[in-house]
Amino acid sequence: MAKPTELAVKLLLSISLIFGIMTSTCETEHTGTESSYDVTLMTLNPGHFHAALVQKNMLPSVNPNVFIFAPEGDDLALHMERIEAFNTRDENPTNWKLTVYTGSDYFDRMLNERPGNVMVTAGNNRMKTDYILQAVNEGVHVLSDKPMAIDSGGWLKLKDAFRLADERGVLLYDIMTERYEVTSRIQRILSQNRELFGELEAGDAENPAIVKESVHHLYKIVSGQPLRRPPWYFDVTQQGEGIVDVTTHLVDLSLWGAFPGEPLYHEEDIEMVDARRWPTTITRQQFENITGHTEFPDYLQDQLTNGDLPLYSNGEIDFTLRGHHVRVSVEWAYEAPPGGNDTHYSVMRGTKTNLVIRQGAEQNYRSTLFIEPVQNANSTEIEEHLQRAISDLQSEFPGTEYETTENGWVLEIPDEFYLGHEAHFGKVAEAYFGYLQDGALPEWEVPNMITKYYITTMAREMAMGN
């Protein structure tokens, strides 16, 4: 029976022959059309499906000719398969033309040949920060999936990368898709409404002012088939621990939601309070169900306990943001209970109301925003302010309404504004390419990215010491 890598190479070759994708292990063929576009993508070692989602839709400023630099194997084959699915779908197909280089020196070749101006990276995180640092040093723009750093050493390199990016005049940006989730957007807007929300509470360690929690599942069925994850995904030295991975989104939402458009600096605005990490135990059979590989690879053998893998995918971080207590946590279970799905919970506590996002079974796993008056608040006055706030929302979210609940009110948001996780990647890409045309990121983005990764990587160090 063929090994997974052999199957991947065969698949890669068959896709190339059937769909005319250009592949090369020697010279990368240039099309000569790059100069007529603002953006030409160079995809580096696309080990995560997020790399493909950047290309789910075409954009006028982006060259349809995309250059891929990666080692041969399963990750590359699956990436090409996903792009071809976009090209051949019935509704609004894309027209990407891929040029692939698969030599062992793929990263150096990308920097030397430079067929594009934007490096997209989403995959194995072990070398990601080093690749980012080298790319910006060579004057290449970078659009990176999270996390951009998985430990404190990586954070120091990332800080240096932002310094070099500024000196070289290139834009380094991470893909924060959750900012485009509609309930997060409206929660942020309403939190700035002083008549409705009041001021953000200071909170404390027992009752934080901001809480973000998410529960995810390793084994999922998508379109009737198990979602395949690569074996390296289970190696925290390659993927990163949970406390530095999904928490990136949760920390980002906390900063972005509490102080919109304001730069936040880790030296003066952040105090680390506590952090903890704990494992989800993965059996060999569960590993096979998720990856398709029957045995744990050699690089995981020294991490096994009684034949099982303790995967440190779970973490919780407590910190203060300009004096406001914040708690974020992420948990990964093997699979959801029957009828279950991923869940999300978020609360911002104000002096007049709490803004609560729930996405559990009672909400049919649909993100739902509740407005709940605090104790002793005048509910009649609060509802009058809510009515005015809903009226103001109509320009951006027409059709949004509210209904009364036992504890306050719940927003009824039209389906069209629930874009879905995959569509959020296109929104991030569109925003980033707009920044490239402008020649700069918003002034608050870089300090907040540095601060965000300071929080996640310092939390890992703190949790490992606890």
N, C-alpha and C positions, 0 to 999 in steps of 0.2 A: 504494500500500500504506500502511495506517495506521501512524503512528509508534507506538513503544512506549507513550508517555504517553497517546496517544489511545486505544489499546487498553485501557490501565489504567482510564481514565475510563469507557469503555463497560462494562468488566467490573464496575466499582464500581456503576454504575447498574443493571446487570442483576441483580447480587446484591441490591441494595437492593429492587428491585421484586419479585423472586421470593421473598425470604425476609422481607420486611417490615422490613428494617433502616431505622431512621429516619436520614435525612441532612438536613443543613441548612448553608447558607452564611450564614445570618443568625442567628437566635436558636436557642439550644440548648434543647430541650424537656426540662423536668424532670418526673420521674415522681411525685414526692411520696412515694416510699417509702424514701428514703435513710436516714432517721433510725432505722429499725428494724434496721439493720445496722451492725456495727462498722466495716466497710470498704466504701467505694465507690471504685472505680478510675477514674482519669483517665489514659488512655494518650496519651502525647505522641509524635507523629511516629514511628510504629512501623516503622522501616526494616529491622529485623532480625527473623528468625522467632522469636527468643527472647522478644519481646514477646508473641507469641501463646501461647507455652508456659506462661506464668504462668497462663493461663486454660484449660489443657488439661482441668482437672477443677474442679467446683464445690466450694466450701467453705461451711459453714453461716454463717460470719460475714461472707461477702462478698456484697454486693448483686449480683444478676444483671443489673442495669442498669449498663452501662459506658459511659463518655463518652470519645470519641476526638477529639483535636484535632490536626490534621495538614494539610499541603498535599495537594492532589489529585495523583495520579500512581501509578506502579507500586507503590511501597512500601505505600501505603495499600490499594490494591486487593488485593495479595497477603495483607496482614494480615487483611482482612475475609474473604477466601476461606478462610484457615486457621481463623478462628473459626467460620465457617459449617460447615466440615468437622467441627469438634468438636460442633456443634449437631445435625448430621444423621447422625453415625456410628451404626452399629447397636448397639454395646455401650456402655452407660453414656453416652448423649448428654448434652451440656451444654444449658443453656437461657439463654445469654447474649442480652441485648437491647442493641443498640448504638445510641447516639446520636452522630452524627458532625458535627463542625464543620470545614469546609475553607476558611475564609477565610484570607487572607494573614497576618492578625493572630492566628493560632490560639493562640500561646503566651500573649499578653496576654489573649485572651478566656478561656482556661482560668483564669488567675489572677483575672480580674475576676468571672467567674461562679461559679467554685468549686463545681461540682456534686458533687464528690467530695472525699475527704480524703487519698487516696494517689495520687501521680503515678508512673506506670510509664514508664520510658524505656529503650528499646533500639533503637539505630539509628545514624544518622550521628553521629559523636563530635565533630565540629568545635565545635559549640555546647553539647554536653552539660553540661560543667562549669558554663558560664554559666547554663544552665537550672536546674541543680541549685541553684546559689547563690541565684538569684532565688526559686525555689520555697520553699526552706526559710526564706528571709527573710520570705516571706509566710505562713509558718506551715503549709506543706503537707508532709506526710510524703512521702518519696521512696524507691522501690524501683528501683534502677538496675542495668542490665546492666553488665558490665565492658567496657571500662575506664571508670572515672569521671574519669580525667585521662590525657591523651596526651602531655603535655610538662611541663616544670618550671613554666611559668607557670600551667598548669592545676592543678598540685599545690598551688600557693600559694592559688588560689581554693578548692580543695577543703578545705584546712585551715580557711579562713575559713568555708566552708559548715558544717563540723562545729561550729565555735564558735557560729555562729548557730543551728544546730539545737538545741544545748544550751540556748541562751538562750530560744528560742521553744518549747521543749518538744516538738519533733518528732523523728522517727526517720529518719535517713538510712542506707541499707544497700545493699550491693552483692550481686549474685547469684553466690554461690560454690557452684556445683553440684557441683564435684569432691569436696567434703567428704562427699558422700553416696555416693560410689563405694565399694563394700564392701571392696575390698582396701586402699584408703586408710584407711578407718575401722579395720580390724583392724591394719594396720601401726602406726597411731597408738597403739592400745591396747597392743600387744605391746612397743612401744618404751618404755613406762612400767614394764614388768616387769623389775625389776632382776636377778632370778635368771636369767631367760632372755636378756635383751638386754644387761644390764650398764649402763654409762653411755655416753652418746653421745660418740664420739671427737671430738677437736678437729679432726683432719684438717689438710690443708694445701692449697696451690693445686694441687698435682699430684694429690692424692688426697683430695678433699673428704669431709667427714663425711656430707653430704647431697647427693644428686644427683637432679635431676628433669629428664627429657628427654621431649619429645613431637615427633612428626612428623605433619603433617597434609597434606591434599591439596585443592587449589583446585577441581579438576574431579571431581565425584562423580556417580554415577548413583543416584538414590533413587526407588524404586517404578517403575523402568524409564525414568525421565526425568532429564535433567541437572538438578542442583541449581542454580537460578538465583541469581546474586549480582548486586546492583545495580552499575552502573558506578562509583559513588562509592567502592565498597569497595576499588577499586584505587588510590585517591588517599590517600596516607599523611597528607595534611593533613586529611582527613575521617575516615578509618577509624583512623589511627594506625599506627605501624610495629609489626612483629611483636614487637619487644623490649618494647613497652608493652601488648600485647594479651593473647595467650594466656599470656605469662609471668606475668600477674596471678594466674592460677590456680596456677601452679607456685610462685611466691613465697608465696602464701597457704598452700598445703599445707605448705611448709617451716616457716613460723612456727607454724601451727596444730598441726602434727604434733610438732614438737620441744619446744614449751612449752605444752601444753594449758591453756587457761583463764588464761593469764598475759598481762598487758599488756606489750607490747614497744615501746620508744621509739627512734625513729631516732637521736636525739642521743647516746644512751648505749649502745644495744644493737647498732647496725649500723655496720659499716665497709665502704665500697665498695672493692673490690679491682681489678676490671677489667670491661670490657664490650666487646662487639664486635657488629657488625651486617653483614649481607651480603644481596644481592638474589637473588631468583628472577626470571629473565628470562621475560617473558610476550610471546608474539608476538600479532600482530593476530588471527590465526585462533584462537588459544587464548582470547583475550579474547572473541571472538564466541561460541565454544563455551560459555563460562561465563555470559556476560551476555545473549546473544541480540542484542547490538548489533554492527553490522558494522564500526564504526570507533571508535577511541579518541576520547573526548569532548575538547572544546577545553581543558578544565582539566588534561588530562594531556599535552597536546602538548609543553610545555616540559620534560617529564620523560623524553621518549623518547630512545633512543639507537639510531641507525640503524633507526628505525621500530619498535623493540621497547621494552617497558616494563621497566626494572629496578625490580622491586617489592621494597622493603625489608621483607620479611615474616619475615626470619630474625634471631635474636638470641641472645646468650649473656651471662649475668650471673654474675659471681663476687663474693661478699660474705661477710662474717663475721657470724654471729648469736651474740651473747654469747661470742665467741671461737671458735665452731665454723664451719669453712669450708663454704660452700654454693655449689653451681653449678646454675643452671637454664638450659635452652636450649630453643628452639623452632625448628622448621624447616618450611617449606611448600614442597612440590613441586607441580608442575602436576597430576599424577595418579599414583595408585598403580600399581605393576607388576601384571601379570595375577595375579589371585587375592589381591592385597595389600589392605591397609587402613591406617587410621591406627594408629600405634604409640605406646606409652608405656613409659618405664623410670624406675624410682625406686629409690634405695637409701638406707637409713639405716644407718650403720656404728656398731655398738656394740662394747664391749670384750669381749663374749662371743659375740655373733652379729651377722650382717648381715641386715637385713630388706629383701628385694629384690622389687620388683614388675616383672614382665616381661609384655609384651603384644605379642609379635611373631608371626612365622609359626609358630614351634615351639609356641606356645600357642594356635594358631588365632585369633590376635588377640583373645583373651579375657584380661582382666586377671587375673594369677595371682601369688599371694604365696608366696615361698620364704623359708625360714629356714635360714641357712647359718652353721655354726660358724666362728669365726675360727681362724687357725692356732694350734695347741697347746692349743685348748680341749678339755675333757673331754666328748666327744660323748655318752657314756652319761648323765652328769649333766644335760647340756643337754636330752636327750630326755625325761628325767624331768620337768624343769621345763616342757617343751613340753606334755607330757601334762596337767599341772595347768592350764596356760594354756588349752588346748583345752577342758577341763572347765569353766573359768570362762566361756568364750565361749558356752556352750550357752544361757545365759539370754537372750542377745541374738541369737545366730546358731545356733539349734538345728540339729543335723545336720552341723555343720562337723567335719571329720576331717582327718587328715594322712597322707601317704605318704612313705616314704623315697626319696630320690633319691641320685644319685652324690655330690652336694656337701652333702647335708643332708636337708631335708624340704620338701614342698610342701603347701599347704593345699588341701583339697577342700571348696569352699564350695557349698552348695545353690543351684540356679538361682534360687530365689525371691528371693535377696538381691541378684542382679544386676538392679537396677531399670531400667537404661537411662538414657541421657543426658536424654531428654525428661522422664521421671518425676522426675528430680532437681530440675527447676524447681518442680514442685509441692511438693516437700519444703522448698525454700528459702522459697517463698511461705507455706507453712503455718507455718514457724518465725517468719518476719517478722510475720505477722498475730498470732501469739501474743505476740510482743514488744510489738506495739501494744496488745493487751489488758492486758499487764502495765505498760505505760507507760514501758518502758526496755529498752535493749539490754543484754546482758551487759557488765559493766564493761570487759572487755578488748577488746571488738570495735572501738570507735572508735579507740583508740591504735594498734591493729594495722592497721586500714584506712589510717590516715595513714602508718604506717611502710611498709606494702606499696606504696603508690603513690609514696612517696619513693624506694624502691628502684628501681622500674621507670622512673620519669621521670628520676632521676639517672643511671641506667644509659644511657638514651638520650643524654643530654648527654655522658657519658663516651665512649660508642661513636662519636658524631659527631666527637669530638675526636681519636680514635685514627687 
